[in-house]
Amino acid sequence: MRNNSFGNNFTITSWGESHGKALGVVIDGCPAGLSLNEEDIQVYLDRRKPGQSKFSTPRQESDRAIILSGTMDDVTTGCPISIMVENDNQRSRDYSNIANVYRPGHADYTYEEKFGIRDYRGGGRSSGRETIARVAGGAVAGKILKELGITFSCYTRAIGKYNITDSEDICLDEINNPLYMPNERVAFQAMEYIEECKKNNDSVGGIVECVIHNVPVGIGEPAFNKLDACLAKAMLSIGAVKGFEMGDGFIAATSNGSSNNDEMSYRDGVIFHSNHAGGVLGGISDGQDIVFRVAIKPTPSISQSQHTIDSFNDEIDINITGRHDPVIVPRAVVVVESMAAITLLDLMMDNMTSKIDYMKEIYK
């Protein structure tokens, strides 16, 4: 299996499987001199770890970050940073009855067709636990970006049909529900709906929205490393993501140019009158907030009877047992934020050579 790395300048390499001894990430390209300890990583990992509410899998994992290399006295050395998280609560026996069965909605069939072998114990590399590596890498990228004044507002925009319509002036500190949804009324309705899905042995999907603040003008590399294109690739590489849109997204397809264009003025600097483009023009950041959304599919592991085939091409009906999330959207929020941070930092490092003046600031 190839292509387990992401990024050109700030690079993460993900390793490990859901039911193996451990998972982790190797980070290349982190500058020396960054203050970094395991607690910096843990804050991010705690946002995605299982068992935090009745709306996530009851699988209890401590997900403790262990920094193996790349720091000395809690400061990065410029060497590769290796971070490991041990698996301590896997129950592989839960999957013994489906060792030869292709679960609907999972990667079982495609993995076996491609590689001739697959890890049926929780999905192996296709499991959501692979995102531990992304989140650990995102914690480092996010800390660097914070020192540059760049911050993130990432939250649950929708669960099923329950959608927040007013996403302006979101205050993440005021969120007080396990869905990480910045509207308590909608969150309550969504939680009732999730409970209904659980009773029916079913699951539900949703939408994560991410807003990146204080991104300077000029980030993104035409033509094939446009900022929005790179964000799309990063988001669609997350296992459960099935859709991506920037700014107004698909609504723009029903708009007119007169209403979709972001008009501009100049008053001690460039002022945009709107942000339909989501902060990106021509693949390059325009100085406004970067705004995008991702669609998260329903958890494919459900306890309802489903029709499928096995590796012998026999048709069977299965009921999936085990510990699974009725909704994975809240835990995906930090994964989306992490991949956005990694993507943005990587492109910002590219941008350091886009003008001779930038190079002179460093070397002259």
DAPE-V199827 format. One record per residue. N is the residue number from 1. SS is DSSP state (h for helix, s for strand, l for the rest). PHI is phi in degrees with one decimal (NA if undefined). Layout:
n->N ss->SS phi->PHI
n->N ss->SS phi->PHI
//
This chain:
n->1 ss->l phi->NA
n->2 ss->l phi->-106.8
n->3 ss->l phi->60.4
n->4 ss->l phi->-99.3
n->5 ss->s phi->-116.1
n->6 ss->s phi->-138.6
n->7 ss->l phi->104.9
n->8 ss->l phi->-108.9
n->9 ss->l phi->-104.4
n->10 ss->l phi->-101.0
n->11 ss->s phi->-116.8
n->12 ss->s phi->-112.2
n->13 ss->s phi->-121.3
n->14 ss->s phi->-91.2
n->15 ss->s phi->-144.6
n->16 ss->s phi->104.5
n->17 ss->l phi->-127.3
n->18 ss->l phi->-57.1
n->19 ss->l phi->-112.9
n->20 ss->l phi->-81.9
n->21 ss->l phi->-71.8
n->22 ss->s phi->-162.0
n->23 ss->s phi->-129.7
n->24 ss->s phi->-178.2
n->25 ss->s phi->-145.3
n->26 ss->s phi->-113.6
n->27 ss->s phi->-108.8
n->28 ss->s phi->-108.2
n->29 ss->l phi->96.3
n->30 ss->l phi->-74.9
n->31 ss->l phi->-62.0
n->32 ss->l phi->-71.7
n->33 ss->l phi->95.7
n->34 ss->l phi->-83.0
n->35 ss->s phi->-68.1
n->36 ss->l phi->-153.1
n->37 ss->l phi->-134.8
n->38 ss->h phi->-65.1
n->39 ss->h phi->-67.0
n->40 ss->h phi->-59.4
n->41 ss->h phi->-75.3
n->42 ss->h phi->-63.2
n->43 ss->h phi->-56.0
n->44 ss->h phi->-72.5
n->45 ss->h phi->-61.6
n->46 ss->h phi->-65.0
n->47 ss->h phi->-74.8
n->48 ss->h phi->-110.2
n->49 ss->l phi->-67.4
n->50 ss->l phi->-75.6
n->51 ss->l phi->77.9
n->52 ss->l phi->-87.4
n->53 ss->l phi->-154.8
n->54 ss->l phi->-71.4
n->55 ss->l phi->-98.4
n->56 ss->l phi->-124.3
n->57 ss->l phi->-57.4
n->58 ss->l phi->-75.5
n->59 ss->l phi->-58.1
n->60 ss->l phi->-96.8
n->61 ss->l phi->-126.9
n->62 ss->l phi->-71.5
n->63 ss->l phi->49.1
n->64 ss->l phi->-80.6
n->65 ss->l phi->-78.0
n->66 ss->s phi->-123.8
n->67 ss->s phi->-84.8
n->68 ss->s phi->-93.7
n->69 ss->s phi->-160.0
n->70 ss->l phi->93.8
n->71 ss->s phi->-134.3
n->72 ss->s phi->-142.9
n->73 ss->l phi->54.5
n->74 ss->l phi->63.7
n->75 ss->s phi->-134.0
n->76 ss->s phi->-67.3
n->77 ss->l phi->-100.9
n->78 ss->l phi->93.5
n->79 ss->l phi->-82.5
n->80 ss->l phi->-55.6
n->81 ss->s phi->-98.2
n->82 ss->s phi->-109.7
n->83 ss->s phi->-123.9
n->84 ss->s phi->-122.0
n->85 ss->s phi->-130.0
n->86 ss->s phi->-81.0
n->87 ss->l phi->-86.6
n->88 ss->l phi->-127.8
n->89 ss->l phi->-142.4
n->90 ss->l phi->-75.8
n->91 ss->l phi->-128.0
n->92 ss->h phi->-64.2
n->93 ss->h phi->-62.4
n->94 ss->h phi->-63.8
n->95 ss->h phi->-109.9
n->96 ss->h phi->-62.6
n->97 ss->h phi->-78.9
n->98 ss->h phi->-122.5
n->99 ss->l phi->-58.4
n->100 ss->l phi->-113.4
n->101 ss->s phi->-108.0
n->102 ss->l phi->-92.2
n->103 ss->l phi->-75.2
n->104 ss->l phi->-58.1
n->105 ss->l phi->83.9
n->106 ss->l phi->-103.9
n->107 ss->l phi->-92.8
n->108 ss->h phi->-54.6
n->109 ss->h phi->-64.4
n->110 ss->h phi->-68.3
n->111 ss->h phi->-63.3
n->112 ss->h phi->-67.9
n->113 ss->h phi->-66.1
n->114 ss->h phi->-77.3
n->115 ss->h phi->-105.2
n->116 ss->l phi->78.5
n->117 ss->l phi->-158.0
n->118 ss->l phi->-149.5
n->119 ss->l phi->-92.4
n->120 ss->l phi->-76.3
n->121 ss->l phi->-79.4
n->122 ss->l phi->81.3
n->123 ss->l phi->97.2
n->124 ss->h phi->61.2
n->125 ss->h phi->-71.5
n->126 ss->h phi->-85.6
n->127 ss->l phi->-71.9
n->128 ss->h phi->-63.3
n->129 ss->h phi->-68.2
n->130 ss->h phi->-59.6
n->131 ss->h phi->-69.2
n->132 ss->h phi->-54.3
n->133 ss->h phi->-62.1
n->134 ss->h phi->-64.5
n->135 ss->h phi->-69.2
n->136 ss->h phi->-63.2
n->137 ss->h phi->-65.0
n->138 ss->h phi->-66.3
n->139 ss->h phi->-62.7
n->140 ss->h phi->-70.1
n->141 ss->h phi->-60.9
n->142 ss->h phi->-62.9
n->143 ss->h phi->-69.0
n->144 ss->h phi->-63.3
n->145 ss->h phi->-64.0
n->146 ss->h phi->-62.3
n->147 ss->h phi->-67.6
n->148 ss->l phi->-94.7
n->149 ss->l phi->87.4
n->150 ss->l phi->-96.2
n->151 ss->s phi->-129.3
n->152 ss->s phi->-126.1
n->153 ss->s phi->-121.4
n->154 ss->s phi->-129.7
n->155 ss->s phi->-160.0
n->156 ss->s phi->-78.5
n->157 ss->s phi->-90.3
n->158 ss->s phi->-152.9
n->159 ss->s phi->-124.7
n->160 ss->l phi->57.1
n->161 ss->l phi->-86.1
n->162 ss->s phi->-91.1
n->163 ss->s phi->-122.1
n->164 ss->l phi->-79.2
n->165 ss->l phi->-96.6
n->166 ss->l phi->-111.9
n->167 ss->l phi->-97.8
n->168 ss->l phi->-80.2
n->169 ss->l phi->56.0
n->170 ss->l phi->-72.7
n->171 ss->l phi->-114.6
n->172 ss->h phi->-65.1
n->173 ss->h phi->-67.0
n->174 ss->h phi->-93.6
n->175 ss->l phi->-71.8
n->176 ss->l phi->-135.1
n->177 ss->l phi->-148.1
n->178 ss->l phi->-70.2
n->179 ss->l phi->-86.2
n->180 ss->l phi->55.2
n->181 ss->l phi->-115.2
n->182 ss->l phi->-82.7
n->183 ss->l phi->-153.9
n->184 ss->h phi->-64.0
n->185 ss->h phi->-65.6
n->186 ss->h phi->-66.9
n->187 ss->h phi->-61.2
n->188 ss->h phi->-62.0
n->189 ss->h phi->-62.5
n->190 ss->h phi->-65.5
n->191 ss->h phi->-66.0
n->192 ss->h phi->-62.5
n->193 ss->h phi->-67.4
n->194 ss->h phi->-63.1
n->195 ss->h phi->-59.6
n->196 ss->h phi->-63.6
n->197 ss->h phi->-63.4
n->198 ss->h phi->-61.0
n->199 ss->h phi->-62.3
n->200 ss->l phi->-91.9
n->201 ss->l phi->54.5
n->202 ss->l phi->-125.6
n->203 ss->l phi->-138.4
n->204 ss->l phi->-146.7
n->205 ss->l phi->-107.1
n->206 ss->s phi->176.7
n->207 ss->s phi->-130.4
n->208 ss->s phi->-107.9
n->209 ss->s phi->-110.9
n->210 ss->s phi->-129.5
n->211 ss->s phi->-121.9
n->212 ss->s phi->-109.5
n->213 ss->s phi->-100.8
n->214 ss->l phi->66.4
n->215 ss->l phi->-77.8
n->216 ss->l phi->-68.5
n->217 ss->l phi->-67.1
n->218 ss->l phi->106.9
n->219 ss->l phi->-89.6
n->220 ss->l phi->128.5
n->221 ss->s phi->-122.9
n->222 ss->l phi->-64.3
n->223 ss->l phi->-106.1
n->224 ss->l phi->-102.2
n->225 ss->s phi->-119.0
n->226 ss->l phi->-59.9
n->227 ss->h phi->-57.5
n->228 ss->h phi->-68.9
n->229 ss->h phi->-66.7
n->230 ss->h phi->-68.6
n->231 ss->h phi->-63.3
n->232 ss->h phi->-61.5
n->233 ss->h phi->-62.0
n->234 ss->h phi->-60.6
n->235 ss->h phi->-70.0
n->236 ss->h phi->-72.5
n->237 ss->l phi->-79.7
n->238 ss->l phi->-75.1
n->239 ss->l phi->-52.1
n->240 ss->l phi->-91.8
n->241 ss->s phi->-81.7
n->242 ss->s phi->-122.0
n->243 ss->s phi->-161.0
n->244 ss->s phi->-147.6
n->245 ss->s phi->-147.8
n->246 ss->s phi->-104.2
n->247 ss->l phi->56.1
n->248 ss->l phi->-73.0
n->249 ss->h phi->57.4
n->250 ss->h phi->-69.5
n->251 ss->h phi->-63.6
n->252 ss->h phi->-59.8
n->253 ss->h phi->-68.3
n->254 ss->h phi->-105.3
n->255 ss->l phi->-95.4
n->256 ss->l phi->-102.1
n->257 ss->h phi->-58.7
n->258 ss->h phi->-64.2
n->259 ss->h phi->-98.5
n->260 ss->h phi->-87.4
n->261 ss->l phi->-68.3
n->262 ss->l phi->-93.7
n->263 ss->l phi->-69.4
n->264 ss->s phi->-131.6
n->265 ss->s phi->-137.2
n->266 ss->s phi->-131.1
n->267 ss->l phi->-141.2
n->268 ss->l phi->57.0
n->269 ss->l phi->142.6
n->270 ss->s phi->-73.6
n->271 ss->s phi->-123.9
n->272 ss->s phi->-95.6
n->273 ss->l phi->-85.8
n->274 ss->l phi->-158.9
n->275 ss->l phi->-140.7
n->276 ss->l phi->-64.5
n->277 ss->l phi->-78.4
n->278 ss->l phi->74.0
n->279 ss->l phi->86.1
n->280 ss->s phi->-134.3
n->281 ss->s phi->-127.7
n->282 ss->l phi->63.9
n->283 ss->l phi->82.7
n->284 ss->s phi->-122.1
n->285 ss->s phi->-62.9
n->286 ss->l phi->-105.5
n->287 ss->l phi->97.5
n->288 ss->l phi->-85.0
n->289 ss->l phi->-59.4
n->290 ss->s phi->-82.8
n->291 ss->s phi->-128.1
n->292 ss->s phi->-148.0
n->293 ss->s phi->-135.2
n->294 ss->s phi->-127.8
n->295 ss->s phi->-95.6
n->296 ss->s phi->-106.1
n->297 ss->l phi->-75.4
n->298 ss->l phi->-62.1
n->299 ss->l phi->-55.1
n->300 ss->l phi->-73.2
n->301 ss->l phi->-81.6
n->302 ss->l phi->-128.9
n->303 ss->l phi->-90.9
n->304 ss->l phi->-72.0
n->305 ss->l phi->-67.6
n->306 ss->s phi->-131.4
n->307 ss->s phi->-92.6
n->308 ss->s phi->-156.8
n->309 ss->s phi->-128.4
n->310 ss->s phi->-109.7
n->311 ss->l phi->-69.4
n->312 ss->l phi->-100.4
n->313 ss->l phi->67.6
n->314 ss->l phi->-85.9
n->315 ss->s phi->-83.9
n->316 ss->s phi->-144.2
n->317 ss->s phi->-111.7
n->318 ss->s phi->-128.5
n->319 ss->l phi->-122.1
n->320 ss->l phi->-81.2
n->321 ss->l phi->-104.1
n->322 ss->l phi->116.2
n->323 ss->l phi->-110.3
n->324 ss->l phi->-132.7
n->325 ss->l phi->-78.3
n->326 ss->l phi->-72.0
n->327 ss->l phi->-152.6
n->328 ss->l phi->-107.1
n->329 ss->h phi->-57.1
n->330 ss->h phi->-59.9
n->331 ss->h phi->-74.8
n->332 ss->h phi->-79.7
n->333 ss->h phi->-56.2
n->334 ss->h phi->-70.9
n->335 ss->h phi->-67.8
n->336 ss->h phi->-60.9
n->337 ss->h phi->-60.1
n->338 ss->h phi->-65.2
n->339 ss->h phi->-66.2
n->340 ss->h phi->-65.8
n->341 ss->h phi->-64.5
n->342 ss->h phi->-62.0
n->343 ss->h phi->-63.7
n->344 ss->h phi->-64.6
n->345 ss->h phi->-61.9
n->346 ss->h phi->-59.3
n->347 ss->h phi->-72.4
n->348 ss->h phi->-66.2
n->349 ss->h phi->-66.9
n->350 ss->h phi->-58.6
n->351 ss->h phi->-67.1
n->352 ss->l phi->-64.5
n->353 ss->l phi->-111.9
n->354 ss->l phi->-77.2
n->355 ss->l phi->-133.6
n->356 ss->h phi->-62.8
n->357 ss->h phi->-62.2
n->358 ss->h phi->-64.4
n->359 ss->h phi->-68.5
n->360 ss->h phi->-64.7
n->361 ss->h phi->-61.3
n->362 ss->h phi->-87.9
n->363 ss->h phi->-105.7
n->364 ss->l phi->-79.7
//
